[in-house]
Amino acid sequence: MKTLRSCFLLALALAAPVGASAQRLDPVQVEDRFNQLQQSITMLTGQIEQLQYRYQQLQQQMEKMQADYEFRLEQVEKGGRPGGAAPRPAGAPTPPSTAAAPSAGAASAAGEQLYHDGMKKLQDGDNAGAERVFRAFLQANPKHALAGNAQYWLGESYYARRDYQNALAAFADGYKNYKASPKGPDNLLKLGITLAVLGRKPDACAVFAKFSQDYPRATDLQKRRVDQERQKNGCG
């Protein structure tokens, strides 16, 4: 992180007008700008995650439609009924009812919409509103495919308001309850960062040390961020 900040400062210095070369950069303004850029990257990451999830959902729907089409075509070729299921042999057990399937699908769709509402509030800067929506989502959908993501963004809604104690609890819950989710590595990384912000650097270093053990297949970007945080906090 120190290296990244140094590069950022150098870029600002090179971009400054010649007439202003005698003026000194305000470290506070640079720090605020750097934090704003990090927040923007976080928001873009959230948008990408939503698009990826929607793509996966569409792909699953297409695969289901293809399988249904192939099944119906097979029944037609065998002389079955194209508009429904193939006739059951006499004495064959009745297949289990699927009446609850539409209800489950509707619940999943409602949960997905709630999640997207939370992301919209987060992107609009309404962190308090995002907190309420993500809390409602997690209470109603603790096993949803997006639950791990929602837990992470709940933590971010606190962190953005510098409510570090609640952010710490949210990231810790995300690591504990959704360790294997796509946002598991991010939850652990942000847990360490929040500990460092709270002055608990030995605990933060311990968390960063666990990262490579728990997530050996993390992205290069995540691994670099951990290395930067380790250097920044003087972790051995």
N, C-alpha and C positions, 0 to 999 in steps of 0.2 A: 504493500500500500504506500510506503514512503517513496518508493521508486515512481509509482504512478502519480503521486502528488507532485514530485519534483518535475516530472515530464510536463504535467499540466501547468505548473508555474512557469516553466521555460517557454511553453507554447504561448502563454499570455504575454510574456515579456517580449518575445519575438514579434508578436502581433501588434504590440503597442506602437502608436505613431512616434516618429522620430522626435517631434517637438515635445513629447511627454516623457522622453527617456529619463529626464531628471526626477520625475515623480516616482515615488515608491508605491509599490502595490500594497493594498490593505489586506493583511493576512485574513482578517475576519470575512471580508467580502469574497476572497478567493475560496475560503472554506465553505461559505454559504453556497457559492456557485457550484463547487464540487459536489456538495450534498444534493443540490437540485438536479445535477446531471445524473447522479446515482439514482435518484427517485424516478427520473424520466426513464432510465434503463429498466428499472423495476416494473414500471407501468407497461412498457413495451413487451417485457417478458410475459406479463399477465395476458396481454392481448394475443400473443403467439400461442400461449397455452390454450386459450379459448378456441382459437382456430384449429389447433391440433385435435382437441377433443371433439369438436363438431365434425371434423374430417373423419375421425375414427367412428363416430356414430353413423355417419352417412355410409361409410364403407361396410359397417355391420348390417345396415338396412339393405344395402345392395346385395350382399352375400346371402341374406335371408330370402330376399325376393328371388334370387337366382336359384337357390336350393328348392324353393317352393315351385318355381316354374319347371325345373327339371323333374321334380316328383310328379307333378300333374301330367307332364308330357309322357313320362314313363307309364303312368296309369292308362292314358289314352292308347298308347301303343299295345298295352296288354289287354285292351278291351274293357278297361275299368270306366268309372264315371269321371269325366273331366271336370265336372263342377264340384266334386266333393271327394271324400275319402274313398278308398277302395272298399268293396264289400267285405265284411268280416266272415270268416268261415263259421259254420254252425258250432256253437259251444265255446267259441273264443271269448276270452274275458273282455269286458267293456273297458276301453282305454280310460284313464283318469280324466276327469273334467278339467278343462282349461279356462273355466269361466273367470278365474281370478287373474288371468294373464293381462287383460286390458287394464285392470285396476292397477296392477303393479307397474305397467308401462306408463300409465298416467301419473302415478306417484313419482316415477323417475323423471319424467318430463317436467313436472312441477318443481322438483328439486333442482334440476338443471337451470330452469328459469330463475329460481331464487338465487342460485350461485351467480348467474350472469348479472342479476340486479346488483348484487354486492360488488362485483367487479366494476360495473358502471359507476357506482358511487365512489369507489376507490379512485378510478381514473378521473372523476370530476373533482377530486379533492375533498369529498365529503367523507372523511375518515370515521367520524362518529356514526354516520349513517351506515357505512360499510360494516363497521363493528356489529351493529344491531342485526343487519341482514345475515352476516356470516354466522353469528351466534344462533339465529333462528334456523339457519340451514343445518348446522351441526346438530342441534337438538332434534330436528325432525328427520335428518338423514345421516346418522353416524356411520353407516356402512356404504354410503354412496361412493361411486368411483371417484368423485371429486371431493370427498371429505378431507383427504390429506391436503389438497390444494387449499380448500377453504380454511383449514386450521392455520396454514402458513400465512395466508393473507389476513386472517384475523390478527395474527401477531404483527404483521406489517401495519395494520390500521392503528395499533397502539404505538408502534415504534415511530411512525411518522409524526405522532403528537408528543413524542418524547415521554410517553408513559412507559418507562422502561420496566417497571416492576410487572405490570400486566403483560407487556410484550414478552418478558422472560418466561412467565407462566405459560403463555400461549405457545411459544416455540418449544418449550420443554414438553408440553402435552403433545405437540405435533411429532416430536421425535419419539416419544414413548408410545403413542397410540397409532401412529401412521409411519412407522420407521421404513416400511417397504414401499411407500407411495412415491410417485415421481418427485414430490417435493420433500422427501425425507432428507436428502443431502442439504437442501437449502434451509430446512428447519434446524439442523444441527449447526450449520455454519452461522446462521443468524443468532442462535442460542449463544455461541461463543462470543460473537460480536457484542451482544447485549450485556453479557457478563463483564466484558472488558469496559464497556461504557459505564457500568455501575462500579468500576474500580476493583472488580474481583478478577484480577489478571491471572493468578494461579489457576483458578477454576476455568477461565477462558482458555488458557494454554492446555489444560487437561482435555477440554472439549475438542480443540483443534487437533490434538494428538490422536483422538479416537476417530477422527474423520477418515483417515486413510485405512484404518482397520475395518470400519463399518461400511465404507463406500469406496472400495478399490476401483470400481468402474465409474466413478464420478466423471463429469466432463472436465476437459482441460481448463476451462474457464473457472469452474468451481475449485479445482485443485490450486490454480494460481491465486485465487482469492484467499484460500486458506493459508498459503505460503506468505502472502502479503500481510495477512493479519498476524501471523506468527512473528514475522519480523517487526511489525509495528509494535507489538506488545512485549518484545524481548523474550519470546519463548525459546527455551533451549532445544 
